[in-house]
Amino acid sequence: MSIAFESDGKVLPNWQLLLRGLAFLVVLAAVSGLMIARSQGAFRDTVRVTAELVNVGDGLPAKSDVKYQGVLVGQVTEVVPSTDGGPNHVHIDMKPGQLSGIPATVTARVVPSNVFAVPSIQLVYNGRGAPLAPGARIPEDRSQETVRLQTSLTALSRIAAAAGRSGSDPALGILAVVERATAGHGSEAVRAGAELTRIAQALNDTMVPDGTGSTLDALTRALDGLRSSAPDLLGAVHSAVTPLRAVAERRDQLTTLLTGGLATTGTVATALENNTGTLTGITGKLGPALGTIADGSPNFAQMAISQSQMSYDFIKLWDTADQNMNAKIILELTPHRQYTRADCPRYGDLEGPSCRTGPPGGPTIIGPNAAPVSSPALIGGNVGAIGSRQEQEQIAAILGGSPNAAADLLFGPLLRGNDAKLTPAPAPAGEPPR
């Protein structure tokens, strides 16, 4: 029998393929239905209450927010309009966990939830009471603040409608009217004055359409009502005015910035496209260098620690007051005495390795035949023969003259530890040697 499809070499009859297709369609339809029902809130654990509202503003769409003291506690599911002049019935699905914190004395009102005038229901606190029960009916709030809010919103709606202009309005701009009214001289000026009077009268009729007061006064009263009944909304409007005004004032700069950004982006894209091979080569050649850096990464921590310690030591030596480096060091100068073969340690017949290789010298320093210690002859804080009377006499014998501290101070450091020999100076020609 012929078949419509073959899969993996298996031969399936057409009726089996039809059954599989129907089963797939049934499963797909069931999953889609469950997803749609889930999006509509069919599987949510909610509690139904009803708000009886006479005034629903410009309309209350489904899934509008329901808030109590700024907290989202539910959403609108359906609005049943009034048929006999009574209030509109607004069905609300409340979160079960929020009912215990909402008293049954609350009332409901419709307020804008943001600067875009998206409507929402606000539950107004009216004192303590029992928790809100499932199926409860919430009356409309008729407090003075709510009345002011509704009046303010109505006035703002009228102002927005009056400020707007339809596309079929043939009215000219005020500057064009003034230009036409003041053009010409003589009788034309009189005619221009009459036109100006007509314009002023039309403007006055627009500002006070029904003789009840200025539109600016209505705007002031509307804003006062908003400030007292919905301060958060007025604050949001005030916060939105500043950035919008900045954008309007710097529209040309914003346009220039966006144009320059687009041009820069296009230039960068062109450069990257034209140098794709070069960028690929650079990336490939960076591999060995990055590998070397990665191999030496364990030493980075020690390098950073050493650099930090060196910087700390440099800061301690650097004087910020005079911008100089001041190092406090201790320099110790000790008499030099050459180690000779006689200083080699001996223990009976045992001798050290330097007893035969060391330089020959004078008397021994250590051992039983050590030379006696000379008198320290302390002079000016010096220990031993340095600065002593004996040293001064030796220097005086070399230089000539009497012993003195000045000669010892100047020539002592040069002669100590060295062999000094006196060599007679050669006599000049024709003179006998001295």
One Martini backbone bead per residue (centre of mass of N, CA, C, O) as a GRO file, in nm:
protein
  434
    1MET     BB    1   0.097   0.034   0.021
    2SER     BB    2   0.070   0.358   0.005
    3ILE     BB    3   0.254   0.640   0.124
    4ALA     BB    4   0.324   0.967   0.241
    5PHE     BB    5   0.550   0.870   0.449
    6GLU     BB    6   0.900   0.842   0.552
    7SER     BB    7   1.058   0.710   0.859
    8ASP     BB    8   1.344   0.552   0.911
    9GLY     BB    9   1.229   0.314   0.717
   10LYS     BB   10   0.938   0.326   0.812
   11VAL     BB   11   0.623   0.177   0.769
   12LEU     BB   12   0.335   0.386   0.753
   13PRO     BB   13   0.026   0.434   0.767
   14ASN     BB   14  -0.203   0.676   0.713
   15TRP     BB   15  -0.381   0.637   0.973
   16GLN     BB   16  -0.144   0.678   1.173
   17LEU     BB   17  -0.067   0.960   1.085
   18LEU     BB   18  -0.343   1.085   1.148
   19LEU     BB   19  -0.349   1.020   1.452
   20ARG     BB   20  -0.093   1.172   1.527
   21GLY     BB   21  -0.182   1.450   1.431
   22LEU     BB   22  -0.433   1.472   1.612
   23ALA     BB   23  -0.282   1.443   1.883
   24PHE     BB   24  -0.106   1.693   1.849
   25LEU     BB   25  -0.338   1.900   1.823
   26VAL     BB   26  -0.466   1.842   2.098
   27VAL     BB   27  -0.220   1.913   2.272
   28LEU     BB   28  -0.179   2.200   2.164
   29ALA     BB   29  -0.460   2.307   2.246
   30ALA     BB   30  -0.435   2.249   2.550
   31VAL     BB   31  -0.182   2.419   2.608
   32SER     BB   32  -0.296   2.685   2.501
   33GLY     BB   33  -0.538   2.701   2.691
   34LEU     BB   34  -0.377   2.700   2.955
   35MET     BB   35  -0.214   2.956   2.898
   36ILE     BB   36  -0.454   3.148   2.863
   37ALA     BB   37  -0.580   3.092   3.140
   38ARG     BB   38  -0.335   3.185   3.302
   39SER     BB   39  -0.335   3.480   3.191
   40GLN     BB   40  -0.646   3.517   3.312
   41GLY     BB   41  -0.647   3.375   3.612
   42ALA     BB   42  -0.757   3.071   3.660
   43PHE     BB   43  -0.508   2.959   3.873
   44ARG     BB   44  -0.571   3.166   4.085
   45ASP     BB   45  -0.567   3.270   4.423
   46THR     BB   46  -0.871   3.428   4.479
   47VAL     BB   47  -1.077   3.713   4.582
   48ARG     BB   48  -1.407   3.824   4.562
   49VAL     BB   49  -1.499   4.161   4.499
   50THR     BB   50  -1.711   4.464   4.527
   51ALA     BB   51  -1.739   4.775   4.358
   52GLU     BB   52  -1.935   5.075   4.412
   53LEU     BB   53  -1.945   5.292   4.126
   54VAL     BB   54  -2.025   5.594   3.973
   55ASN     BB   55  -1.723   5.688   3.925
   56VAL     BB   56  -1.491   5.592   3.640
   57GLY     BB   57  -1.431   5.804   3.451
   58ASP     BB   58  -1.287   5.709   3.135
   59GLY     BB   59  -1.233   5.429   3.249
   60LEU     BB   60  -1.208   5.066   3.344
   61PRO     BB   61  -0.998   4.844   3.286
   62ALA     BB   62  -0.878   4.556   3.274
   63LYS     BB   63  -0.625   4.500   3.508
   64SER     BB   64  -0.644   4.700   3.713
   65ASP     BB   65  -0.530   4.847   3.978
   66VAL     BB   66  -0.521   4.763   4.337
   67LYS     BB   67  -0.489   4.987   4.616
   68TYR     BB   68  -0.334   4.993   4.958
   69GLN     BB   69  -0.129   5.214   5.069
   70GLY     BB   70   0.057   5.146   4.794
   71VAL     BB   71  -0.050   4.846   4.771
   72LEU     BB   72  -0.079   4.562   4.591
   73VAL     BB   73  -0.406   4.367   4.610
   74GLY     BB   74  -0.513   4.382   4.301
   75GLN     BB   75  -0.769   4.333   4.031
   76VAL     BB   76  -0.947   4.401   3.758
   77THR     BB   77  -1.202   4.207   3.576
   78GLU     BB   78  -1.486   4.379   3.591
   79VAL     BB   79  -1.742   4.596   3.435
   80VAL     BB   80  -2.069   4.674   3.543
   81PRO     BB   81  -2.303   4.848   3.423
   82SER     BB   82  -2.552   5.053   3.464
   83THR     BB   83  -2.929   5.021   3.431
   84ASP     BB   84  -3.089   5.197   3.693
   85GLY     BB   85  -2.889   5.437   3.810
   86GLY     BB   86  -2.676   5.301   3.948
   87PRO     BB   87  -2.404   5.158   4.024
   88ASN     BB   88  -2.108   5.034   3.944
   89HIS     BB   89  -1.974   4.706   3.894
   90VAL     BB   90  -1.665   4.606   4.042
   91HIS     BB   91  -1.457   4.345   3.984
   92ILE     BB   92  -1.242   4.192   4.234
   93ASP     BB   93  -0.918   4.047   4.269
   94MET     BB   94  -0.787   3.924   4.558
   95LYS     BB   95  -0.543   3.872   4.778
   96PRO     BB   96  -0.546   3.662   5.041
   97GLY     BB   97  -0.298   3.792   5.210
   98GLN     BB   98  -0.447   4.097   5.221
   99LEU     BB   99  -0.721   4.086   5.385
  100SER     BB  100  -0.620   4.105   5.688
  101GLY     BB  101  -0.514   4.425   5.632
  102ILE     BB  102  -0.820   4.493   5.552
  103PRO     BB  103  -1.072   4.678   5.622
  104ALA     BB  104  -1.429   4.702   5.597
  105THR     BB  105  -1.419   5.040   5.591
  106VAL     BB  106  -1.354   5.075   5.313
  107THR     BB  107  -1.304   5.276   5.023
  108ALA     BB  108  -1.365   5.376   4.680
  109ARG     BB  109  -1.148   5.502   4.408
  110VAL     BB  110  -1.062   5.685   4.118
  111VAL     BB  111  -0.721   5.697   3.998
  112PRO     BB  112  -0.429   5.807   3.892
  113SER     BB  113  -0.114   5.623   3.868
  114ASN     BB  114   0.008   5.834   3.656
  115VAL     BB  115   0.112   6.062   3.409
  116PHE     BB  116  -0.083   5.887   3.195
  117ALA     BB  117  -0.367   5.829   3.328
  118VAL     BB  118  -0.387   5.554   3.465
  119PRO     BB  119  -0.622   5.373   3.596
  120SER     BB  120  -0.726   5.323   3.944
  121ILE     BB  121  -0.778   5.165   4.256
  122GLN     BB  122  -0.854   5.316   4.575
  123LEU     BB  123  -0.817   5.237   4.911
  124VAL     BB  124  -0.976   5.387   5.184
  125TYR     BB  125  -0.912   5.481   5.498
  126ASN     BB  126  -1.172   5.452   5.792
  127GLY     BB  127  -1.062   5.272   6.000
  128ARG     BB  128  -1.127   5.038   6.206
  129GLY     BB  129  -1.176   4.674   6.154
  130ALA     BB  130  -1.275   4.421   6.005
  131PRO     BB  131  -1.194   4.211   5.789
  132LEU     BB  132  -1.208   4.147   5.470
  133ALA     BB  133  -1.449   3.978   5.297
  134PRO     BB  134  -1.570   3.762   5.098
  135GLY     BB  135  -1.795   3.935   4.886
  136ALA     BB  136  -1.766   4.218   4.931
  137ARG     BB  137  -1.891   4.558   4.955
  138ILE     BB  138  -1.764   4.856   4.815
  139PRO     BB  139  -1.788   5.172   4.859
  140GLU     BB  140  -1.791   5.490   4.778
  141ASP     BB  141  -1.600   5.765   4.798
  142ARG     BB  142  -1.722   6.088   4.976
  143SER     BB  143  -1.508   6.271   5.033
  144GLN     BB  144  -1.358   6.573   5.008
  145GLU     BB  145  -1.102   6.480   4.860
  146THR     BB  146  -1.247   6.330   4.630
  147VAL     BB  147  -1.405   6.570   4.521
  148ARG     BB  148  -1.155   6.738   4.453
  149LEU     BB  149  -1.029   6.539   4.260
  150GLN     BB  150  -1.261   6.527   4.052
  151THR     BB  151  -1.262   6.831   3.994
  152SER     BB  152  -0.969   6.852   3.897
  153LEU     BB  153  -0.989   6.649   3.663
  154THR     BB  154  -1.211   6.798   3.511
  155ALA     BB  155  -1.056   7.064   3.471
  156LEU     BB  156  -0.816   6.943   3.319
  157SER     BB  157  -0.983   6.832   3.084
  158ARG     BB  158  -1.087   7.108   2.988
  159ILE     BB  159  -0.813   7.239   2.939
  160ALA     BB  160  -0.711   7.034   2.730
  161ALA     BB  161  -0.946   7.081   2.530
  162ALA     BB  162  -0.895   7.392   2.493
  163ALA     BB  163  -0.587   7.371   2.403
  164GLY     BB  164  -0.676   7.231   2.175
  165ARG     BB  165  -0.658   7.149   1.811
  166SER     BB  166  -0.797   7.100   1.535
  167GLY     BB  167  -0.742   7.028   1.198
  168SER     BB  168  -0.995   7.235   1.104
  169ASP     BB  169  -0.860   7.484   1.219
  170PRO     BB  170  -0.829   7.824   1.071
  171ALA     BB  171  -0.660   7.961   1.268
  172LEU     BB  172  -0.447   8.206   1.334
  173GLY     BB  173  -0.185   8.343   1.434
  174ILE     BB  174  -0.111   8.606   1.637
  175LEU     BB  175   0.111   8.734   1.458
  176ALA     BB  176  -0.049   8.742   1.195
  177VAL     BB  177  -0.280   8.919   1.299
  178VAL     BB  178  -0.111   9.164   1.386
  179GLU     BB  179   0.015   9.218   1.110
  180ARG     BB  180  -0.254   9.272   0.964
  181ALA     BB  181  -0.363   9.497   1.160
  182THR     BB  182  -0.088   9.696   1.124
  183ALA     BB  183  -0.126   9.735   0.836
  184GLY     BB  184  -0.085  10.041   0.742
  185HIS     BB  185  -0.285  10.343   0.706
  186GLY     BB  186  -0.529  10.499   0.857
  187SER     BB  187  -0.790  10.319   0.784
  188GLU     BB  188  -0.621  10.065   0.839
  189ALA     BB  189  -0.572  10.127   1.138
  190VAL     BB  190  -0.865  10.120   1.224
  191ARG     BB  191  -0.911   9.833   1.130
  192ALA     BB  192  -0.690   9.711   1.311
  193GLY     BB  193  -0.823   9.793   1.580
  194ALA     BB  194  -1.078   9.629   1.538
  195GLU     BB  195  -0.935   9.358   1.516
  196LEU     BB  196  -0.805   9.370   1.797
  197THR     BB  197  -1.069   9.376   1.953
  198ARG     BB  198  -1.173   9.107   1.849
  199ILE     BB  199  -0.939   8.939   1.959
  200ALA     BB  200  -0.977   9.010   2.257
  201GLN     BB  201  -1.266   8.900   2.277
  202ALA     BB  202  -1.199   8.610   2.194
  203LEU     BB  203  -0.996   8.560   2.422
  204ASN     BB  204  -1.194   8.612   2.655
  205ASP     BB  205  -1.395   8.387   2.576
  206THR     BB  206  -1.184   8.160   2.611
  207MET     BB  207  -1.105   8.213   2.912
  208VAL     BB  208  -1.439   8.279   2.954
  209PRO     BB  209  -1.683   8.085   2.848
  210ASP     BB  210  -1.914   8.102   3.116
  211GLY     BB  211  -1.849   8.333   3.344
  212THR     BB  212  -1.691   8.186   3.609
  213GLY     BB  213  -1.387   8.222   3.512
  214SER     BB  214  -1.074   8.166   3.494
  215THR     BB  215  -0.867   7.924   3.375
  216LEU     BB  216  -0.633   7.974   3.574
  217ASP     BB  217  -0.803   7.939   3.827
  218ALA     BB  218  -0.883   7.648   3.765
  219LEU     BB  219  -0.594   7.542   3.763
  220THR     BB  220  -0.528   7.616   4.055
  221ARG     BB  221  -0.753   7.450   4.190
  222ALA     BB  222  -0.668   7.179   4.070
  223LEU     BB  223  -0.383   7.170   4.198
  224ASP     BB  224  -0.478   7.189   4.491
  225GLY     BB  225  -0.641   6.928   4.486
  226LEU     BB  226  -0.403   6.743   4.413
  227ARG     BB  227  -0.222   6.812   4.660
  228SER     BB  228  -0.434   6.701   4.879
  229SER     BB  229  -0.519   6.409   4.740
  230ALA     BB  230  -0.246   6.370   4.526
  231PRO     BB  231   0.079   6.409   4.586
  232ASP     BB  232   0.221   6.193   4.412
  233LEU     BB  233   0.121   6.287   4.136
  234LEU     BB  234   0.233   6.578   4.149
  235GLY     BB  235   0.527   6.488   4.188
  236ALA     BB  236   0.549   6.336   3.918
  237VAL     BB  237   0.487   6.579   3.739
  238HIS     BB  238   0.719   6.758   3.841
  239SER     BB  239   0.948   6.556   3.765
  240ALA     BB  240   0.869   6.553   3.451
  241VAL     BB  241   0.912   6.853   3.368
  242THR     BB  242   1.218   6.899   3.381
  243PRO     BB  243   1.321   6.698   3.160
  244LEU     BB  244   1.131   6.800   2.935
  245ARG     BB  245   1.237   7.091   2.931
  246ALA     BB  246   1.531   7.019   2.867
  247VAL     BB  247   1.469   6.882   2.597
  248ALA     BB  248   1.333   7.130   2.464
  249GLU     BB  249   1.575   7.336   2.498
  250ARG     BB  250   1.785   7.088   2.379
  251ARG     BB  251   1.708   6.980   2.092
  252ASP     BB  252   1.944   7.057   1.908
  253GLN     BB  253   2.164   6.914   2.072
  254LEU     BB  254   2.037   6.635   2.058
  255THR     BB  255   2.043   6.612   1.752
  256THR     BB  256   2.349   6.646   1.721
  257LEU     BB  257   2.429   6.407   1.897
  258LEU     BB  258   2.283   6.185   1.737
  259THR     BB  259   2.418   6.244   1.467
  260GLY     BB  260   2.710   6.204   1.563
  261GLY     BB  261   2.669   5.914   1.663
  262LEU     BB  262   2.593   5.794   1.389
  263ALA     BB  263   2.851   5.879   1.241
  264THR     BB  264   3.050   5.733   1.427
  265THR     BB  265   2.933   5.452   1.393
  266GLY     BB  266   2.977   5.438   1.087
  267THR     BB  267   3.284   5.477   1.092
  268VAL     BB  268   3.351   5.233   1.269
  269ALA     BB  269   3.221   5.021   1.086
  270THR     BB  270   3.399   5.080   0.839
  271ALA     BB  271   3.673   5.030   0.974
  272LEU     BB  272   3.616   4.736   1.057
  273GLU     BB  273   3.554   4.633   0.769
  274ASN     BB  274   3.839   4.726   0.637
  275ASN     BB  275   4.003   4.580   0.910
  276THR     BB  276   3.965   4.272   0.959
  277GLY     BB  277   4.243   4.144   0.906
  278THR     BB  278   4.405   4.313   1.107
  279LEU     BB  279   4.246   4.237   1.363
  280THR     BB  280   4.298   3.936   1.339
  281GLY     BB  281   4.607   3.952   1.353
  282ILE     BB  282   4.628   4.091   1.627
  283THR     BB  283   4.480   3.874   1.786
  284GLY     BB  284   4.677   3.643   1.717
  285LYS     BB  285   4.945   3.793   1.830
  286LEU     BB  286   4.837   3.813   2.132
  287GLY     BB  287   4.860   3.526   2.237
  288PRO     BB  288   5.159   3.500   2.340
  289ALA     BB  289   5.149   3.743   2.529
  290LEU     BB  290   4.916   3.641   2.706
  291GLY     BB  291   5.059   3.378   2.786
  292THR     BB  292   5.295   3.510   2.935
  293ILE     BB  293   5.124   3.662   3.139
  294ALA     BB  294   4.987   3.407   3.254
  295ASP     BB  295   5.248   3.265   3.354
  296GLY     BB  296   5.317   3.534   3.548
  297SER     BB  297   5.071   3.569   3.750
  298PRO     BB  298   5.187   3.468   4.032
  299ASN     BB  299   5.378   3.745   4.050
  300PHE     BB  300   5.182   3.986   4.086
  301ALA     BB  301   5.144   3.994   4.390
  302GLN     BB  302   5.443   4.042   4.468
  303MET     BB  303   5.479   4.297   4.301
  304ALA     BB  304   5.266   4.463   4.449
  305ILE     BB  305   5.386   4.437   4.733
  306SER     BB  306   5.666   4.557   4.670
  307GLN     BB  307   5.566   4.828   4.562
  308SER     BB  308   5.418   4.911   4.818
  309GLN     BB  309   5.665   4.902   5.008
  310MET     BB  310   5.838   5.105   4.851
  311SER     BB  311   5.637   5.339   4.871
  312TYR     BB  312   5.632   5.348   5.180
  313ASP     BB  313   5.936   5.407   5.218
  314PHE     BB  314   5.939   5.667   5.049
  315ILE     BB  315   5.735   5.825   5.222
  316LYS     BB  316   5.909   5.825   5.481
  317LEU     BB  317   6.154   5.993   5.334
  318TRP     BB  318   5.951   6.204   5.239
  319ASP     BB  319   5.932   6.559   5.241
  320THR     BB  320   5.661   6.772   5.194
  321ALA     BB  321   5.759   7.051   5.285
  322ASP     BB  322   6.061   7.053   5.109
  323GLN     BB  323   6.094   6.837   4.883
  324ASN     BB  324   6.264   6.604   5.037
  325MET     BB  325   6.510   6.364   5.119
  326ASN     BB  326   6.505   6.203   5.445
  327ALA     BB  327   6.766   6.019   5.601
  328LYS     BB  328   6.795   5.801   5.879
  329ILE     BB  329   7.125   5.720   5.986
  330ILE     BB  330   7.377   5.476   6.095
  331LEU     BB  331   7.728   5.535   6.141
  332GLU     BB  332   7.983   5.292   6.180
  333LEU     BB  333   8.318   5.325   6.320
  334THR     BB  334   8.589   5.098   6.313
  335PRO     BB  335   8.868   4.960   6.383
  336HIS     BB  336   9.125   4.836   6.188
  337ARG     BB  337   9.214   4.479   6.198
  338GLN     BB  338   9.421   4.257   6.084
  339TYR     BB  339   9.411   3.935   5.982
  340THR     BB  340   9.633   3.685   6.092
  341ARG     BB  341   9.821   3.403   6.149
  342ALA     BB  342   9.820   3.452   6.466
  343ASP     BB  343   9.482   3.429   6.482
  344CYS     BB  344   9.478   3.137   6.473
  345PRO     BB  345   9.335   2.863   6.582
  346ARG     BB  346   9.436   2.656   6.868
  347TYR     BB  347   9.448   2.286   6.964
  348GLY     BB  348   9.728   2.222   7.022
  349ASP     BB  349   9.798   2.046   6.726
  350LEU     BB  350   9.567   2.202   6.622
  351GLU     BB  351   9.480   2.368   6.310
  352GLY     BB  352   9.386   2.593   6.113
  353PRO     BB  353   9.360   2.668   5.771
  354SER     BB  354   9.492   2.978   5.823
  355CYS     BB  355   9.781   2.929   5.957
  356ARG     BB  356   9.933   2.907   5.650
  357THR     BB  357   9.756   3.124   5.459
  358GLY     BB  358   9.782   3.361   5.611
  359PRO     BB  359   9.889   3.654   5.698
  360PRO     BB  360  10.149   3.796   5.818
  361GLY     BB  361  10.228   3.922   6.154
  362GLY     BB  362  10.207   4.008   6.453
  363PRO     BB  363  10.071   3.980   6.719
  364THR     BB  364   9.846   3.824   6.887
  365ILE     BB  365   9.498   3.828   6.976
  366ILE     BB  366   9.472   3.531   7.043
  367GLY     BB  367   9.553   3.345   7.311
  368PRO     BB  368   9.828   3.297   7.510
  369ASN     BB  369  10.001   3.520   7.311
  370ALA     BB  370   9.862   3.769   7.357
  371ALA     BB  371   9.835   4.088   7.336
  372PRO     BB  372   9.829   4.349   7.518
  373VAL     BB  373   9.622   4.576   7.640
  374SER     BB  374   9.587   4.887   7.596
  375SER     BB  375   9.534   5.184   7.697
  376PRO     BB  376   9.263   5.368   7.627
  377ALA     BB  377   9.267   5.669   7.658
  378LEU     BB  378   9.032   5.865   7.704
  379ILE     BB  379   8.924   6.091   7.435
  380GLY     BB  380   8.639   6.229   7.355
  381GLY     BB  381   8.507   5.918   7.341
  382ASN     BB  382   8.742   5.747   7.268
  383VAL     BB  383   8.863   5.422   7.198
  384GLY     BB  384   9.173   5.374   7.276
  385ALA     BB  385   9.424   5.506   7.056
  386ILE     BB  386   9.221   5.695   6.964
  387GLY     BB  387   9.327   6.017   7.044
  388SER     BB  388   9.576   5.978   7.186
  389ARG     BB  389   9.883   6.060   7.295
  390GLN     BB  390  10.036   5.848   7.127
  391GLU     BB  391   9.915   5.926   6.848
  392GLN     BB  392  10.010   6.222   6.850
  393GLU     BB  393  10.315   6.156   6.860
  394GLN     BB  394  10.329   6.000   6.593
  395ILE     BB  395  10.227   6.231   6.410
  396ALA     BB  396  10.447   6.435   6.498
  397ALA     BB  397  10.689   6.260   6.394
  398ILE     BB  398  10.600   6.274   6.096
  399LEU     BB  399  10.539   6.598   6.067
  400GLY     BB  400  10.617   6.758   6.294
  401GLY     BB  401  10.633   6.872   6.596
  402SER     BB  402  10.382   6.904   6.811
  403PRO     BB  403  10.139   6.776   6.979
  404ASN     BB  404   9.795   6.767   6.841
  405ALA     BB  405   9.455   6.767   6.769
  406ALA     BB  406   9.451   6.866   6.473
  407ALA     BB  407   9.639   6.653   6.345
  408ASP     BB  408   9.470   6.411   6.441
  409LEU     BB  409   9.202   6.492   6.292
  410LEU     BB  410   9.325   6.506   5.993
  411PHE     BB  411   9.543   6.240   5.987
  412GLY     BB  412   9.432   5.991   6.138
  413PRO     BB  413   9.239   5.853   5.919
  414LEU     BB  414   9.488   5.810   5.712
  415LEU     BB  415   9.697   5.640   5.912
  416ARG     BB  416   9.515   5.428   6.001
  417GLY     BB  417   9.633   5.103   5.916
  418ASN     BB  418   9.909   5.222   5.815
  419ASP     BB  419  10.218   5.263   5.649
  420ALA     BB  420  10.469   5.492   5.751
  421LYS     BB  421  10.706   5.680   5.549
  422LEU     BB  422  11.023   5.846   5.540
  423THR     BB  423  11.127   6.065   5.273
  424PRO     BB  424  11.365   6.233   5.145
  425ALA     BB  425  11.410   6.508   4.981
  426PRO     BB  426  11.541   6.620   4.709
  427ALA     BB  427  11.802   6.800   4.627
  428PRO     BB  428  11.901   7.056   4.480
  429ALA     BB  429  12.096   7.179   4.258
  430GLY     BB  430  12.397   7.266   4.439
  431GLU     BB  431  12.299   7.113   4.700
  432PRO     BB  432  12.322   6.973   4.990
  433PRO     BB  433  12.222   6.726   5.169
  434ARG     BB  434  11.992   6.682   5.460
   0.00000   0.00000   0.00000
